[in-house]
Amino acid sequence: MGSKRTIITLSEEDKMWLEGYSKAFNLSVAEVIRQGIKRLRETHESEAYHKLVENTRGIWKEGDGLKYQMDIRSEWESQ
């Protein structure tokens, strides 16, 4: 996957913290930002998934969902 360059504006305090963190862990500032964005996305995607599960819990009203699922899968295996 290709990379895109971007410019961000930080407060002086955030910039100093970022530089200190990157030096302490021997990482480039860009790498620290990439890791931060990755962690934020993982957290958000996890929260969105859990919210979706919570909002759709109990939506199946046709009996035992696990039994239905197992029956359907056994049909696939017999084909």
C-alpha positions as CSV (number, residue, x, y, z in Angstrom):
1,M,0.0,0.0,0.0
2,G,1.4,3.4,-0.9
3,S,1.9,6.1,1.6
4,K,0.7,9.7,1.5
5,R,2.4,12.6,3.1
6,T,0.4,15.0,5.2
7,I,1.0,18.1,7.3
8,I,-0.5,18.6,10.7
9,T,-0.5,21.5,13.1
10,L,0.3,20.7,16.8
11,S,0.4,22.8,19.9
12,E,4.0,23.5,21.1
13,E,3.3,21.3,24.1
14,D,2.1,18.3,22.0
15,K,5.1,18.8,19.6
16,M,7.5,18.7,22.6
17,W,5.9,15.7,24.0
18,L,6.0,13.9,20.7
19,E,9.6,14.6,20.2
20,G,10.4,13.5,23.7
21,Y,8.5,10.3,23.3
22,S,10.1,9.5,20.0
23,K,13.6,10.0,21.4
24,A,12.8,7.9,24.5
25,F,11.7,5.0,22.4
26,N,14.2,5.5,19.5
27,L,11.4,6.0,17.0
28,S,10.8,8.7,14.4
29,V,8.1,11.2,15.0
30,A,6.4,10.0,11.9
31,E,6.4,6.4,13.3
32,V,5.0,7.5,16.6
33,I,2.2,9.2,14.8
34,R,1.5,6.2,12.6
35,Q,1.4,3.9,15.7
36,G,-1.0,6.3,17.4
37,I,-3.3,6.4,14.4
38,K,-3.2,2.6,14.2
39,R,-4.1,2.3,17.9
40,L,-6.9,4.8,17.5
41,R,-8.4,3.0,14.5
42,E,-8.2,-0.4,16.3
43,T,-9.9,1.1,19.4
44,H,-12.6,2.8,17.3
45,E,-13.2,-0.3,15.1
46,S,-13.4,-2.5,18.2
47,E,-15.9,-0.1,19.8
48,A,-18.0,0.1,16.6
49,Y,-18.0,-3.8,16.5
50,H,-19.2,-4.1,20.1
51,K,-21.8,-1.4,19.5
52,L,-23.1,-3.3,16.5
53,V,-23.3,-6.6,18.4
54,E,-25.1,-4.8,21.3
55,N,-27.6,-3.2,18.9
56,T,-28.4,-6.4,17.1
57,R,-28.5,-8.7,20.1
58,G,-31.7,-10.7,20.2
59,I,-32.8,-9.8,16.6
60,W,-33.1,-13.5,15.6
61,K,-36.6,-14.6,16.6
62,E,-36.8,-18.0,14.9
63,G,-35.8,-20.2,17.8
64,D,-32.3,-21.5,18.7
65,G,-29.9,-19.6,16.5
66,L,-27.0,-22.0,17.1
67,K,-29.0,-25.0,16.1
68,Y,-30.1,-23.2,12.9
69,Q,-26.5,-22.3,12.2
70,M,-25.3,-25.9,12.7
71,D,-28.2,-27.3,10.6
72,I,-27.3,-25.0,7.7
73,R,-23.6,-25.9,8.0
74,S,-24.4,-29.6,8.0
75,E,-26.3,-29.1,4.7
76,W,-23.2,-27.5,3.2
77,E,-21.1,-30.5,4.2
78,S,-23.5,-33.0,2.7
79,Q,-23.4,-31.3,-0.7
